[in-house]
Amino acid sequence: MKKTRGYLLCALFLLCVFVLLLSCATVPVTGRMQLNLISSETILSMSYQQYDDFLKASKISTNKVETERVLRVGKNIESAVTRYLLANNMASRLRDYKWEYHLIESDEINAWCMPGGKVVIYTGLLPVTIDDTGLAVVMGHEIAHAIAQHGNERMSQQLGVQLGGMALATAVATRPALTQQLWMAAFGLGSEVGVLLPFSRLHENEADELGLIFMAMAGYDPREALHFWARMSGAKSGQAPPEWLSSHPADQTRMQRIQAMIPHAMQYYTASYNQNIVRP
């Protein structure tokens, strides 16, 4: 009996390891293995519904000049992302993507990108971005979160921690309010202090690195990222929380890391000269 039980436990352990290995993905550039328990079809379907709901409840900007800027820069970053993933045999990450870019009337200094290329920029961010290059820093960073599947990873973690590994479809049907809250936190639309925060800081670092490459390939000078983050630091109101309580790296820490990333990104920017796509 003891031997049989031991065999069963061993088999169960090996099965769990096998499932976890099948549920792992690789983050572009860094090569970090990440947990992803949610199918692409499920995450995209929910993303598109959440995005539509958000747009219906929000005021879309009627500023033609700034709306065109968001669309122009977004399309340039989108093209760079496509070329980067094709060159690195990761084009499947863009399967069923339906890119959209919207400028929302809000004083909030914020932007985000849901899975499937669903991008939102808030008008409150524009005085900080100033120009196309500043906006490219933001859009490259936010789109990098989606390409690196950070939201999928966090949603998988939260389903495991708070819902005992319940499938997303089941969670939506049986715990809709909690699922909505988890989605908001996982995709950058909410805030949370808890056990998952260190992963969020890791995601920010990865999005900074990948975002610099995307903007450089799109023909925007990645060195301008330092100026943008300096402006962001000055635009923040009130006392910033200690770094260990924040889901984002402290400003000085972030800029130091970006400074170290720039030489690598500049290789892509230099290559953009040869393709005649460097932006003014």
C-alpha positions as a Markdown table, in Angstrom:
| # | Residue | x | y | z |
|---|---|---|---|---|
| 1 | Met | 0.0 | 0.0 | 0.0 |
| 2 | Lys | 2.8 | 2.4 | 0.9 |
| 3 | Lys | 4.6 | 1.6 | -2.3 |
| 4 | Thr | 1.5 | 2.2 | -4.4 |
| 5 | Arg | 0.9 | 5.5 | -2.6 |
| 6 | Gly | 4.5 | 6.5 | -3.2 |
| 7 | Tyr | 4.2 | 5.7 | -6.9 |
| 8 | Leu | 1.0 | 7.7 | -7.2 |
| 9 | Leu | 2.5 | 10.7 | -5.5 |
| 10 | Cys | 5.6 | 10.5 | -7.7 |
| 11 | Ala | 3.4 | 10.2 | -10.8 |
| 12 | Leu | 1.3 | 13.2 | -9.7 |
| 13 | Phe | 4.4 | 15.2 | -9.1 |
| 14 | Leu | 5.8 | 14.4 | -12.5 |
| 15 | Leu | 2.5 | 15.3 | -14.1 |
| 16 | Cys | 2.5 | 18.7 | -12.3 |
| 17 | Val | 6.0 | 19.4 | -13.5 |
| 18 | Phe | 5.0 | 18.4 | -17.1 |
| 19 | Val | 2.0 | 20.7 | -17.0 |
| 20 | Leu | 4.0 | 23.6 | -15.6 |
| 21 | Leu | 6.7 | 23.1 | -18.3 |
| 22 | Leu | 3.9 | 23.1 | -21.0 |
| 23 | Ser | 2.6 | 26.3 | -19.4 |
| 24 | Cys | 5.8 | 28.2 | -19.6 |
| 25 | Ala | 6.7 | 30.8 | -22.2 |
| 26 | Thr | 9.8 | 32.8 | -22.9 |
| 27 | Val | 10.1 | 36.6 | -22.6 |
| 28 | Pro | 11.7 | 38.2 | -25.7 |
| 29 | Val | 15.2 | 39.7 | -25.2 |
| 30 | Thr | 15.6 | 38.6 | -21.6 |
| 31 | Gly | 14.8 | 34.9 | -22.2 |
| 32 | Arg | 13.2 | 34.6 | -18.8 |
| 33 | Met | 10.7 | 31.7 | -18.5 |
| 34 | Gln | 7.3 | 32.8 | -17.3 |
| 35 | Leu | 4.1 | 31.0 | -16.2 |
| 36 | Asn | 1.2 | 31.3 | -18.6 |
| 37 | Leu | -1.8 | 29.2 | -17.8 |
| 38 | Ile | -4.3 | 31.1 | -20.0 |
| 39 | Ser | -4.8 | 30.3 | -23.6 |
| 40 | Ser | -4.3 | 33.1 | -26.2 |
| 41 | Glu | -7.8 | 32.7 | -27.4 |
| 42 | Thr | -9.3 | 33.2 | -23.9 |
| 43 | Ile | -7.1 | 36.2 | -23.0 |
| 44 | Leu | -7.7 | 38.0 | -26.3 |
| 45 | Ser | -11.5 | 37.4 | -26.2 |
| 46 | Met | -11.6 | 38.9 | -22.7 |
| 47 | Ser | -9.2 | 41.7 | -23.6 |
| 48 | Tyr | -11.4 | 42.8 | -26.6 |
| 49 | Gln | -14.5 | 42.8 | -24.4 |
| 50 | Gln | -12.8 | 44.8 | -21.6 |
| 51 | Tyr | -11.4 | 47.3 | -24.1 |
| 52 | Asp | -14.8 | 47.9 | -25.7 |
| 53 | Asp | -16.4 | 48.3 | -22.3 |
| 54 | Phe | -13.7 | 50.8 | -21.3 |
| 55 | Leu | -14.2 | 52.9 | -24.5 |
| 56 | Lys | -18.0 | 53.0 | -24.0 |
| 57 | Ala | -17.5 | 54.3 | -20.5 |
| 58 | Ser | -14.8 | 56.9 | -21.4 |
| 59 | Lys | -14.7 | 60.1 | -23.4 |
| 60 | Ile | -12.6 | 59.8 | -26.5 |
| 61 | Ser | -10.7 | 62.9 | -27.4 |
| 62 | Thr | -11.9 | 65.0 | -30.4 |
| 63 | Asn | -8.5 | 66.7 | -30.7 |
| 64 | Lys | -7.6 | 65.8 | -34.3 |
| 65 | Val | -3.9 | 66.7 | -34.1 |
| 66 | Glu | -3.1 | 64.8 | -31.0 |
| 67 | Thr | -5.3 | 61.8 | -32.0 |
| 68 | Glu | -3.4 | 61.6 | -35.3 |
| 69 | Arg | -0.2 | 61.8 | -33.4 |
| 70 | Val | -1.2 | 58.8 | -31.2 |
| 71 | Leu | -2.2 | 56.8 | -34.3 |
| 72 | Arg | 1.0 | 57.8 | -36.2 |
| 73 | Val | 3.4 | 56.8 | -33.5 |
| 74 | Gly | 1.4 | 53.7 | -32.6 |
| 75 | Lys | 1.5 | 52.5 | -36.2 |
| 76 | Asn | 5.3 | 53.1 | -36.4 |
| 77 | Ile | 5.8 | 51.1 | -33.2 |
| 78 | Glu | 3.5 | 48.4 | -34.4 |
| 79 | Ser | 5.5 | 48.0 | -37.6 |
| 80 | Ala | 8.7 | 47.8 | -35.6 |
| 81 | Val | 7.2 | 45.1 | -33.3 |
| 82 | Thr | 6.2 | 43.1 | -36.3 |
| 83 | Arg | 9.6 | 43.3 | -37.8 |
| 84 | Tyr | 11.3 | 42.4 | -34.5 |
| 85 | Leu | 9.2 | 39.4 | -33.9 |
| 86 | Leu | 9.5 | 38.1 | -37.4 |
| 87 | Ala | 13.3 | 38.4 | -37.2 |
| 88 | Asn | 13.3 | 36.5 | -33.9 |
| 89 | Asn | 10.9 | 33.7 | -34.9 |
| 90 | Met | 8.2 | 35.0 | -32.6 |
| 91 | Ala | 5.6 | 36.2 | -35.1 |
| 92 | Ser | 3.0 | 33.8 | -33.5 |
| 93 | Arg | 2.7 | 36.2 | -30.6 |
| 94 | Leu | 0.8 | 38.6 | -33.0 |
| 95 | Arg | -1.7 | 36.0 | -34.1 |
| 96 | Asp | -5.2 | 37.4 | -33.9 |
| 97 | Tyr | -3.9 | 40.8 | -32.9 |
| 98 | Lys | -6.4 | 43.6 | -33.7 |
| 99 | Trp | -4.4 | 46.8 | -33.1 |
| 100 | Glu | -6.3 | 49.9 | -31.9 |
| 101 | Tyr | -5.1 | 53.3 | -30.6 |
| 102 | His | -7.3 | 55.7 | -28.7 |
| 103 | Leu | -6.7 | 59.0 | -27.0 |
| 104 | Ile | -8.9 | 59.4 | -23.9 |
| 105 | Glu | -9.9 | 62.7 | -22.3 |
| 106 | Ser | -8.5 | 62.5 | -18.7 |
| 107 | Asp | -6.2 | 64.4 | -16.5 |
| 108 | Glu | -4.6 | 61.1 | -15.5 |
| 109 | Ile | -0.9 | 60.8 | -16.5 |
| 110 | Asn | -1.2 | 57.3 | -17.8 |
| 111 | Ala | -1.2 | 54.9 | -20.7 |
| 112 | Trp | -1.7 | 51.1 | -21.2 |
| 113 | Cys | -1.9 | 48.3 | -23.7 |
| 114 | Met | -4.1 | 45.3 | -23.3 |
| 115 | Pro | -3.4 | 42.0 | -25.1 |
| 116 | Gly | -4.2 | 42.1 | -28.8 |
| 117 | Gly | -2.7 | 45.6 | -29.3 |
| 118 | Lys | -5.5 | 47.5 | -27.6 |
| 119 | Val | -3.7 | 50.8 | -26.7 |
| 120 | Val | -5.0 | 53.8 | -24.7 |
| 121 | Ile | -3.2 | 57.1 | -24.1 |
| 122 | Tyr | -4.7 | 59.7 | -21.6 |
| 123 | Thr | -4.6 | 63.3 | -22.6 |
| 124 | Gly | -3.0 | 64.1 | -19.2 |
| 125 | Leu | 0.1 | 62.3 | -20.4 |
| 126 | Leu | 0.7 | 64.5 | -23.5 |
| 127 | Pro | 2.3 | 67.5 | -21.7 |
| 128 | Val | 4.9 | 65.1 | -20.4 |
| 129 | Thr | 5.5 | 63.3 | -23.7 |
| 130 | Ile | 5.8 | 66.7 | -25.6 |
| 131 | Asp | 6.5 | 65.2 | -29.0 |
| 132 | Asp | 6.4 | 62.1 | -31.1 |
| 133 | Thr | 9.6 | 60.7 | -29.6 |
| 134 | Gly | 8.3 | 61.1 | -26.1 |
| 135 | Leu | 5.1 | 59.4 | -27.0 |
| 136 | Ala | 7.2 | 56.6 | -28.6 |
| 137 | Val | 8.9 | 56.0 | -25.3 |
| 138 | Val | 5.5 | 55.4 | -23.7 |
| 139 | Met | 3.9 | 53.4 | -26.4 |
| 140 | Gly | 7.0 | 51.3 | -26.9 |
| 141 | His | 7.0 | 50.5 | -23.2 |
| 142 | Glu | 3.3 | 49.7 | -22.9 |
| 143 | Ile | 3.1 | 47.6 | -26.1 |
| 144 | Ala | 6.2 | 45.7 | -24.8 |
| 145 | His | 4.1 | 44.7 | -21.7 |
| 146 | Ala | 1.6 | 43.1 | -24.1 |
| 147 | Ile | 4.2 | 41.5 | -26.3 |
| 148 | Ala | 6.1 | 40.0 | -23.3 |
| 149 | Gln | 2.7 | 38.7 | -22.1 |
| 150 | His | 3.2 | 40.2 | -18.7 |
| 151 | Gly | -0.5 | 40.6 | -18.1 |
| 152 | Asn | -1.1 | 36.9 | -19.0 |
| 153 | Glu | 1.6 | 36.0 | -16.5 |
| 154 | Arg | 0.2 | 38.1 | -13.7 |
| 155 | Met | -3.3 | 36.9 | -14.4 |
| 156 | Ser | -2.1 | 33.3 | -14.2 |
| 157 | Gln | -0.4 | 34.0 | -10.9 |
| 158 | Gln | -3.4 | 35.7 | -9.4 |
| 159 | Leu | -5.7 | 32.9 | -10.5 |
| 160 | Gly | -3.4 | 30.5 | -8.7 |
| 161 | Val | -3.1 | 32.7 | -5.5 |
| 162 | Gln | -6.6 | 34.0 | -5.1 |
| 163 | Leu | -8.8 | 31.5 | -6.9 |
| 164 | Gly | -6.9 | 28.3 | -6.4 |
| 165 | Gly | -5.9 | 27.8 | -10.0 |
| 166 | Met | -9.5 | 28.2 | -11.3 |
| 167 | Ala | -9.7 | 28.4 | -15.1 |
| 168 | Leu | -10.3 | 32.0 | -16.3 |
| 169 | Ala | -13.6 | 31.1 | -18.1 |
| 170 | Thr | -14.9 | 29.5 | -14.9 |
| 171 | Ala | -13.8 | 32.4 | -12.8 |
| 172 | Val | -15.6 | 34.9 | -15.1 |
| 173 | Ala | -18.8 | 32.9 | -14.8 |
| 174 | Thr | -18.7 | 32.2 | -11.0 |
| 175 | Arg | -16.7 | 35.2 | -9.6 |
| 176 | Pro | -17.2 | 38.0 | -12.1 |
| 177 | Ala | -16.5 | 40.9 | -9.7 |
| 178 | Leu | -13.3 | 39.4 | -8.4 |
| 179 | Thr | -12.2 | 38.4 | -11.9 |
| 180 | Gln | -12.7 | 42.0 | -13.0 |
| 181 | Gln | -10.6 | 43.2 | -10.1 |
| 182 | Leu | -7.8 | 40.8 | -10.9 |
| 183 | Trp | -7.9 | 41.8 | -14.6 |
| 184 | Met | -7.6 | 45.5 | -13.7 |
| 185 | Ala | -4.6 | 44.8 | -11.5 |
| 186 | Ala | -2.9 | 42.3 | -13.9 |
| 187 | Phe | -3.1 | 44.7 | -16.9 |
| 188 | Gly | -2.1 | 47.9 | -15.2 |
| 189 | Leu | -5.5 | 49.4 | -14.7 |
| 190 | Gly | -5.4 | 49.2 | -10.9 |
| 191 | Ser | -3.0 | 49.1 | -8.0 |
| 192 | Glu | -2.2 | 46.5 | -5.4 |
| 193 | Val | 0.2 | 46.0 | -2.6 |
| 194 | Gly | 0.9 | 42.4 | -2.0 |
| 195 | Val | 2.9 | 39.3 | -2.7 |
| 196 | Leu | 2.9 | 39.8 | -6.5 |
| 197 | Leu | 4.5 | 43.3 | -6.5 |
| 198 | Pro | 8.1 | 42.1 | -7.1 |
| 199 | Phe | 7.0 | 40.5 | -10.3 |
| 200 | Ser | 5.5 | 43.8 | -11.4 |
| 201 | Arg | 8.9 | 45.6 | -10.9 |
| 202 | Leu | 10.5 | 42.8 | -13.0 |
| 203 | His | 8.0 | 43.4 | -15.7 |
| 204 | Glu | 8.7 | 47.1 | -15.7 |
| 205 | Asn | 12.4 | 46.5 | -16.3 |
| 206 | Glu | 11.7 | 44.0 | -19.1 |
| 207 | Ala | 9.2 | 46.5 | -20.7 |
| 208 | Asp | 11.8 | 49.3 | -20.5 |
| 209 | Glu | 14.4 | 47.1 | -22.3 |
| 210 | Leu | 12.0 | 45.8 | -25.0 |
| 211 | Gly | 10.3 | 49.2 | -25.4 |
| 212 | Leu | 13.7 | 50.9 | -26.1 |
| 213 | Ile | 14.3 | 48.4 | -28.9 |
| 214 | Phe | 10.9 | 48.9 | -30.4 |
| 215 | Met | 11.1 | 52.7 | -30.5 |
| 216 | Ala | 14.7 | 52.5 | -31.9 |
| 217 | Met | 13.6 | 50.2 | -34.7 |
| 218 | Ala | 10.7 | 52.6 | -35.4 |
| 219 | Gly | 13.3 | 55.4 | -35.9 |
| 220 | Tyr | 13.0 | 57.2 | -32.6 |
| 221 | Asp | 16.1 | 58.0 | -30.7 |
| 222 | Pro | 16.1 | 55.8 | -27.5 |
| 223 | Arg | 18.4 | 58.3 | -25.7 |
| 224 | Glu | 15.3 | 60.5 | -25.4 |
| 225 | Ala | 13.8 | 58.0 | -23.0 |
| 226 | Leu | 16.0 | 59.5 | -20.2 |
| 227 | His | 14.5 | 62.9 | -20.8 |
| 228 | Phe | 11.0 | 61.6 | -20.8 |
| 229 | Trp | 11.4 | 59.7 | -17.5 |
| 230 | Ala | 13.0 | 62.8 | -16.0 |
| 231 | Arg | 9.9 | 64.8 | -17.0 |
| 232 | Met | 7.7 | 62.0 | -15.6 |
| 233 | Ser | 9.5 | 62.3 | -12.3 |
| 234 | Gly | 8.9 | 66.0 | -12.2 |
| 235 | Ala | 5.2 | 65.6 | -13.1 |
| 236 | Lys | 4.4 | 63.3 | -10.2 |
| 237 | Ser | 2.4 | 65.0 | -7.5 |
| 238 | Gly | 2.9 | 64.3 | -3.8 |
| 239 | Gln | 5.5 | 62.1 | -2.1 |
| 240 | Ala | 6.4 | 59.0 | -4.1 |
| 241 | Pro | 6.1 | 55.7 | -2.1 |
| 242 | Pro | 9.2 | 53.8 | -1.0 |
| 243 | Glu | 10.4 | 51.6 | -3.9 |
| 244 | Trp | 9.6 | 48.4 | -2.1 |
| 245 | Leu | 5.9 | 49.5 | -2.0 |
| 246 | Ser | 5.8 | 50.5 | -5.6 |
| 247 | Ser | 5.0 | 48.4 | -8.6 |
| 248 | His | 7.4 | 50.6 | -10.6 |
| 249 | Pro | 11.1 | 51.1 | -10.0 |
| 250 | Ala | 12.1 | 54.3 | -8.3 |
| 251 | Asp | 12.8 | 57.1 | -10.8 |
| 252 | Gln | 16.6 | 57.2 | -10.3 |
| 253 | Thr | 16.8 | 53.4 | -10.4 |
| 254 | Arg | 14.8 | 53.2 | -13.6 |
| 255 | Met | 17.0 | 55.9 | -15.3 |
| 256 | Gln | 20.2 | 54.2 | -14.3 |
| 257 | Arg | 19.0 | 50.9 | -15.8 |
| 258 | Ile | 17.8 | 52.6 | -18.9 |
| 259 | Gln | 21.1 | 54.3 | -19.3 |
| 260 | Ala | 22.7 | 50.9 | -19.2 |
| 261 | Met | 20.2 | 49.6 | -21.8 |
| 262 | Ile | 20.7 | 52.4 | -24.3 |
| 263 | Pro | 23.9 | 51.2 | -26.0 |
| 264 | His | 22.1 | 48.0 | -27.1 |
| 265 | Ala | 19.1 | 49.9 | -28.3 |
| 266 | Met | 21.3 | 52.3 | -30.2 |
| 267 | Gln | 22.4 | 49.4 | -32.4 |
| 268 | Tyr | 18.8 | 49.1 | -33.6 |
| 269 | Tyr | 18.5 | 52.9 | -34.0 |
| 270 | Thr | 21.7 | 53.0 | -36.1 |
| 271 | Ala | 20.3 | 50.3 | -38.3 |
| 272 | Ser | 17.2 | 52.4 | -38.8 |
| 273 | Tyr | 19.4 | 54.9 | -40.6 |
| 274 | Asn | 20.2 | 52.4 | -43.3 |
| 275 | Gln | 16.4 | 51.7 | -43.7 |
| 276 | Asn | 15.7 | 55.5 | -44.0 |
| 277 | Ile | 13.1 | 55.4 | -41.2 |
| 278 | Val | 14.7 | 57.7 | -38.6 |
| 279 | Arg | 12.1 | 60.2 | -37.4 |
| 280 | Pro | 12.8 | 63.9 | -37.1 |
